[in-house]
């Protein structure tokens, strides 16, 4: 039986309570992972006004703003896009 001597891990080199800042935009694959919704469900809900619409970044690139995605996360059942709230 071999015993390995592993080096001691550094203690408190980086504070645990310092998460990395959230990105300003999330791409579709990230939104699917965060929300556990499929691509088709996301786009259907966007069309219904029940999910934030993506922002077009140029070319074919689109992404969701972190703030609008957070609004949906805070209350997915009641979320409506502001265009339909008037």
OpenMM code with the backbone's topology and positions (N, CA, C; nanometers):
from openmm import Vec3, app, unit

residues = "UNK UNK UNK UNK UNK UNK UNK UNK UNK UNK UNK UNK UNK UNK UNK UNK UNK UNK UNK UNK UNK UNK UNK UNK UNK UNK UNK UNK UNK UNK UNK UNK UNK UNK UNK UNK UNK UNK UNK UNK UNK UNK UNK UNK UNK UNK UNK UNK UNK UNK UNK UNK UNK UNK UNK UNK UNK UNK UNK UNK UNK UNK UNK UNK UNK UNK UNK UNK UNK UNK UNK UNK UNK UNK UNK UNK UNK UNK UNK UNK UNK UNK UNK UNK UNK UNK".split()
positions = [
    Vec3(0.0841, -0.1174, 0.0000),
    Vec3(0.0000, 0.0000, 0.0000),
    Vec3(0.0888, 0.1240, 0.0000),
    Vec3(0.0627, 0.2146, -0.0936),
    Vec3(0.1441, 0.3345, -0.1048),
    Vec3(0.0768, 0.4514, -0.0359),
    Vec3(0.1552, 0.5267, 0.0346),
    Vec3(0.1053, 0.6500, 0.0963),
    Vec3(0.1673, 0.7661, 0.0208),
    Vec3(0.0810, 0.8541, -0.0293),
    Vec3(0.1306, 0.9697, -0.1038),
    Vec3(0.1312, 1.0913, -0.0135),
    Vec3(0.2370, 1.1656, -0.0205),
    Vec3(0.2438, 1.2913, 0.0536),
    Vec3(0.2077, 1.4040, -0.0414),
    Vec3(0.0863, 1.4514, -0.0296),
    Vec3(0.0415, 1.5618, -0.1142),
    Vec3(0.0774, 1.6934, -0.0473),
    Vec3(0.1149, 1.7934, -0.1252),
    Vec3(0.1475, 1.9227, -0.0646),
    Vec3(0.0235, 1.9817, 0.0033),
    Vec3(0.0461, 2.0548, 0.1094),
    Vec3(-0.0644, 2.1185, 0.1808),
    Vec3(-0.1283, 2.2244, 0.0912),
    Vec3(-0.2583, 2.2325, 0.0983),
    Vec3(-0.3287, 2.3331, 0.0200),
    Vec3(-0.3099, 2.4703, 0.0838),
    Vec3(-0.2960, 2.5747, 0.0015),
    Vec3(-0.2825, 2.7082, 0.0602),
    Vec3(-0.4103, 2.7464, 0.1355),
    Vec3(-0.3930, 2.8138, 0.2453),
    Vec3(-0.5063, 2.8515, 0.3292),
    Vec3(-0.5419, 2.9973, 0.3025),
    Vec3(-0.6682, 3.0185, 0.2626),
    Vec3(-0.7232, 3.1535, 0.2442),
    Vec3(-0.6377, 3.2440, 0.1560),
    Vec3(-0.5892, 3.1898, 0.0462),
    Vec3(-0.5167, 3.2747, -0.0487),
    Vec3(-0.6141, 3.3651, -0.1241),
    Vec3(-0.7310, 3.3123, -0.1567),
    Vec3(-0.8344, 3.3924, -0.2222),
    Vec3(-0.9605, 3.3845, -0.1378),
    Vec3(-1.0241, 3.4963, -0.1126),
    Vec3(-1.1454, 3.4941, -0.0293),
    Vec3(-1.2574, 3.4166, -0.0971),
    Vec3(-1.3236, 3.3325, -0.0218),
    Vec3(-1.4309, 3.2502, -0.0754),
    Vec3(-1.5527, 3.3354, -0.1084),
    Vec3(-1.5741, 3.4435, -0.0362),
    Vec3(-1.6944, 3.5255, -0.0531),
    Vec3(-1.6821, 3.6241, -0.1689),
    Vec3(-1.5873, 3.6063, -0.2570),
    Vec3(-1.5699, 3.6998, -0.3685),
    Vec3(-1.6005, 3.6288, -0.5007),
    Vec3(-1.7296, 3.6142, -0.5363),
    Vec3(-1.7617, 3.5491, -0.6635),
    Vec3(-1.7206, 3.6376, -0.7805),
    Vec3(-1.6944, 3.5755, -0.8930),
    Vec3(-1.6590, 3.6553, -1.0102),
    Vec3(-1.7826, 3.7328, -1.0552),
    Vec3(-1.7632, 3.8511, -1.1105),
    Vec3(-1.8792, 3.9302, -1.1522),
    Vec3(-1.9564, 3.8615, -1.2642),
    Vec3(-2.0865, 3.8805, -1.2643),
    Vec3(-2.1705, 3.8201, -1.3675),
    Vec3(-2.1430, 3.8877, -1.5011),
    Vec3(-2.1472, 3.8129, -1.6090),
    Vec3(-2.1286, 3.8756, -1.7400),
    Vec3(-2.2463, 3.9663, -1.7730),
    Vec3(-2.2239, 4.0640, -1.8604),
    Vec3(-2.3315, 4.1548, -1.8997),
    Vec3(-2.4341, 4.0831, -1.9867),
    Vec3(-2.3887, 3.9833, -2.0621),
    Vec3(-2.4768, 3.9103, -2.1534),
    Vec3(-2.4558, 3.7609, -2.1403),
    Vec3(-2.5623, 3.6856, -2.1628),
    Vec3(-2.5547, 3.5397, -2.1673),
    Vec3(-2.5950, 3.4925, -2.3059),
    Vec3(-2.5189, 3.3977, -2.3608),
    Vec3(-2.5527, 3.3380, -2.4895),
    Vec3(-2.6572, 3.2296, -2.4676),
    Vec3(-2.7189, 3.1837, -2.5767),
    Vec3(-2.8289, 3.0880, -2.5686),
    Vec3(-2.7921, 2.9638, -2.4877),
    Vec3(-2.6733, 2.9078, -2.5108),
    Vec3(-2.6374, 2.7847, -2.4382),
    Vec3(-2.6330, 2.8103, -2.2875),
    Vec3(-2.5899, 2.9294, -2.2472),
    Vec3(-2.5875, 2.9631, -2.1047),
    Vec3(-2.7290, 2.9791, -2.0502),
    Vec3(-2.8154, 3.0446, -2.1275),
    Vec3(-2.9547, 3.0642, -2.0857),
    Vec3(-3.0239, 2.9295, -2.0711),
    Vec3(-2.9995, 2.8380, -2.1622),
    Vec3(-3.0579, 2.7045, -2.1538),
    Vec3(-3.0103, 2.6326, -2.0272),
    Vec3(-2.8831, 2.6482, -1.9938),
    Vec3(-2.8275, 2.5832, -1.8737),
    Vec3(-2.8844, 2.6473, -1.7472),
    Vec3(-2.8910, 2.7794, -1.7446),
    Vec3(-2.9381, 2.8518, -1.6262),
    Vec3(-3.0862, 2.8254, -1.5998),
    Vec3(-3.1667, 2.8260, -1.7062),
    Vec3(-3.3124, 2.8166, -1.6899),
    Vec3(-3.3656, 2.6746, -1.6982),
    Vec3(-3.2864, 2.5826, -1.7491),
    Vec3(-3.3296, 2.4441, -1.7741),
    Vec3(-3.4440, 2.4379, -1.8743),
    Vec3(-3.4517, 2.5376, -1.9623),
    Vec3(-3.5506, 2.5388, -2.0698),
    Vec3(-3.4821, 2.5013, -2.2005),
    Vec3(-3.5577, 2.4415, -2.2919),
    Vec3(-3.5031, 2.4088, -2.4232),
    Vec3(-3.5024, 2.5331, -2.5114),
    Vec3(-3.4262, 2.5249, -2.6215),
    Vec3(-3.4194, 2.6357, -2.7166),
    Vec3(-3.5590, 2.6721, -2.7667),
    Vec3(-3.6372, 2.5712, -2.8047),
    Vec3(-3.7700, 2.5992, -2.8597),
    Vec3(-3.8620, 2.6626, -2.7550),
    Vec3(-3.8525, 2.6179, -2.6298),
    Vec3(-3.9354, 2.6763, -2.5239),
    Vec3(-3.8954, 2.8203, -2.4978),
    Vec3(-3.7666, 2.8492, -2.4966),
    Vec3(-3.7204, 2.9870, -2.4758),
    Vec3(-3.7775, 3.0776, -2.5840),
    Vec3(-3.7615, 3.0395, -2.7108),
    Vec3(-3.8082, 3.1264, -2.8194),
    Vec3(-3.9604, 3.1348, -2.8262),
    Vec3(-4.0301, 3.0276, -2.7889),
    Vec3(-4.1767, 3.0339, -2.7844),
    Vec3(-4.2214, 3.1332, -2.6768),
    Vec3(-4.1579, 3.1271, -2.5608),
    Vec3(-4.1939, 3.2201, -2.4530),
    Vec3(-4.1553, 3.3632, -2.4864),
    Vec3(-4.0454, 3.3830, -2.5581),
    Vec3(-4.0102, 3.5173, -2.6053),
    Vec3(-4.1228, 3.5705, -2.6936),
    Vec3(-4.1708, 3.4866, -2.7871),
    Vec3(-4.2783, 3.5279, -2.8781),
    Vec3(-4.4075, 3.5586, -2.8023),
    Vec3(-4.4312, 3.4870, -2.6926),
    Vec3(-4.5510, 3.5091, -2.6105),
    Vec3(-4.5344, 3.6246, -2.5130),
    Vec3(-4.4144, 3.6812, -2.5019),
    Vec3(-4.3883, 3.7875, -2.4064),
    Vec3(-4.3676, 3.7365, -2.2649),
    Vec3(-4.3390, 3.6061, -2.2512),
    Vec3(-4.3231, 3.5464, -2.1192),
    Vec3(-4.1772, 3.5163, -2.0848),
    Vec3(-4.0856, 3.5672, -2.1664),
    Vec3(-3.9428, 3.5496, -2.1420),
    Vec3(-3.8727, 3.6667, -2.2081),
    Vec3(-3.7645, 3.7176, -2.1491),
    Vec3(-3.6947, 3.8320, -2.2099),
    Vec3(-3.6441, 3.8006, -2.3505),
    Vec3(-3.6524, 3.8976, -2.4365),
    Vec3(-3.6022, 3.8815, -2.5729),
    Vec3(-3.4516, 3.9016, -2.5750),
    Vec3(-3.3825, 3.8327, -2.6645),
    Vec3(-3.2378, 3.8539, -2.6754),
    Vec3(-3.2073, 3.9888, -2.7394),
    Vec3(-3.0877, 4.0373, -2.7124),
    Vec3(-3.0366, 4.1597, -2.7721),
    Vec3(-2.9464, 4.1181, -2.8863),
    Vec3(-2.9626, 4.1803, -3.0024),
    Vec3(-2.8777, 4.1464, -3.1171),
    Vec3(-2.7458, 4.2211, -3.1050),
    Vec3(-2.6371, 4.1454, -3.1079),
    Vec3(-2.5035, 4.2012, -3.0857),
    Vec3(-2.4307, 4.2322, -3.2148),
    Vec3(-2.4915, 4.2012, -3.3277),
    Vec3(-2.4271, 4.2231, -3.4564),
    Vec3(-2.4086, 4.0924, -3.5291),
    Vec3(-2.4262, 4.0946, -3.6600),
    Vec3(-2.4185, 3.9707, -3.7366),
    Vec3(-2.5302, 3.8777, -3.6926),
    Vec3(-2.4973, 3.7524, -3.6693),
    Vec3(-2.5971, 3.6553, -3.6232),
    Vec3(-2.5938, 3.6384, -3.4725),
    Vec3(-2.5067, 3.7138, -3.4043),
    Vec3(-2.4901, 3.6982, -3.2594),
    Vec3(-2.6019, 3.7671, -3.1821),
    Vec3(-2.6588, 3.6938, -3.0893),
    Vec3(-2.7596, 3.7490, -2.9997),
    Vec3(-2.7328, 3.6955, -2.8605),
    Vec3(-2.7734, 3.7718, -2.7597),
    Vec3(-2.7523, 3.7301, -2.6214),
    Vec3(-2.8569, 3.7964, -2.5332),
    Vec3(-2.8684, 3.7452, -2.4133),
    Vec3(-2.9654, 3.7994, -2.3180),
    Vec3(-2.8930, 3.8856, -2.2165),
    Vec3(-2.9514, 4.0018, -2.1852),
    Vec3(-2.8941, 4.0882, -2.0834),
    Vec3(-2.9096, 4.0214, -1.9474),
    Vec3(-2.8061, 4.0276, -1.8672),
    Vec3(-2.8071, 3.9670, -1.7344),
    Vec3(-2.9239, 4.0204, -1.6514),
    Vec3(-2.9472, 4.1509, -1.6555),
    Vec3(-3.0525, 4.2122, -1.5729),
    Vec3(-3.1909, 4.1623, -1.6122),
    Vec3(-3.2195, 4.1515, -1.7421),
    Vec3(-3.3522, 4.1062, -1.7835),
    Vec3(-3.3713, 3.9585, -1.7532),
    Vec3(-3.2643, 3.8796, -1.7653),
    Vec3(-3.2726, 3.7384, -1.7306),
    Vec3(-3.2972, 3.7222, -1.5800),
    Vec3(-3.2338, 3.8077, -1.5005),
    Vec3(-3.2531, 3.8014, -1.3550),
    Vec3(-3.3977, 3.8338, -1.3172),
    Vec3(-3.4615, 3.9267, -1.3885),
    Vec3(-3.6026, 3.9578, -1.3622),
    Vec3(-3.6887, 3.8332, -1.3823),
    Vec3(-3.6607, 3.7577, -1.4885),
    Vec3(-3.7367, 3.6350, -1.5138),
    Vec3(-3.7090, 3.5325, -1.4040),
    Vec3(-3.5827, 3.5179, -1.3649),
    Vec3(-3.5450, 3.4208, -1.2618),
    Vec3(-3.6151, 3.4531, -1.1303),
    Vec3(-3.6272, 3.5817, -1.0989),
    Vec3(-3.6899, 3.6223, -0.9734),
    Vec3(-3.8374, 3.5825, -0.9668),
    Vec3(-3.9065, 3.5793, -1.0800),
    Vec3(-4.0489, 3.5457, -1.0799),
    Vec3(-4.0916, 3.4962, -1.2177),
    Vec3(-4.0548, 3.3720, -1.2524),
    Vec3(-4.0828, 3.3227, -1.3882),
    Vec3(-4.2317, 3.3109, -1.4212),
    Vec3(-4.3145, 3.2810, -1.3239),
    Vec3(-4.4577, 3.2630, -1.3523),
    Vec3(-4.5272, 3.3949, -1.3846),
    Vec3(-4.4824, 3.5028, -1.3236),
    Vec3(-4.5472, 3.6335, -1.3430),
    Vec3(-4.4767, 3.7207, -1.4465),
    Vec3(-4.3616, 3.6759, -1.4973),
    Vec3(-4.2837, 3.7598, -1.5882),
    Vec3(-4.3609, 3.7907, -1.7155),
    Vec3(-4.3635, 3.9165, -1.7522),
    Vec3(-4.4164, 3.9610, -1.8817),
    Vec3(-4.3229, 4.0704, -1.9323),
    Vec3(-4.2995, 4.0729, -2.0627),
    Vec3(-4.2167, 4.1793, -2.1178),
    Vec3(-4.2907, 4.3105, -2.1044),
    Vec3(-4.2161, 4.4194, -2.0884),
    Vec3(-4.2784, 4.5488, -2.0625),
    Vec3(-4.3684, 4.5937, -2.1769),
    Vec3(-4.3416, 4.5475, -2.2984),
    Vec3(-4.4231, 4.5861, -2.4138),
    Vec3(-4.5676, 4.5367, -2.3979),
    Vec3(-4.5859, 4.4231, -2.3278),
    Vec3(-4.7196, 4.3674, -2.3116),
    Vec3(-4.7868, 4.4132, -2.1829),
    Vec3(-4.7166, 4.4885, -2.0992),
    Vec3(-4.7737, 4.5327, -1.9728),
    Vec3(-4.8559, 4.6591, -1.9868),
    Vec3(-4.8484, 4.7265, -2.1007),
    Vec3(-4.9200, 4.8543, -2.1190),
    Vec3(-5.0700, 4.8346, -2.1277),
] * unit.nanometer
topology = app.Topology()
chain = topology.addChain("A")
for resn in residues:
    res = topology.addResidue(resn, chain)
    for name in ("N", "CA", "C"):
        topology.addAtom(name, app.Element.getBySymbol(name[0]), res)
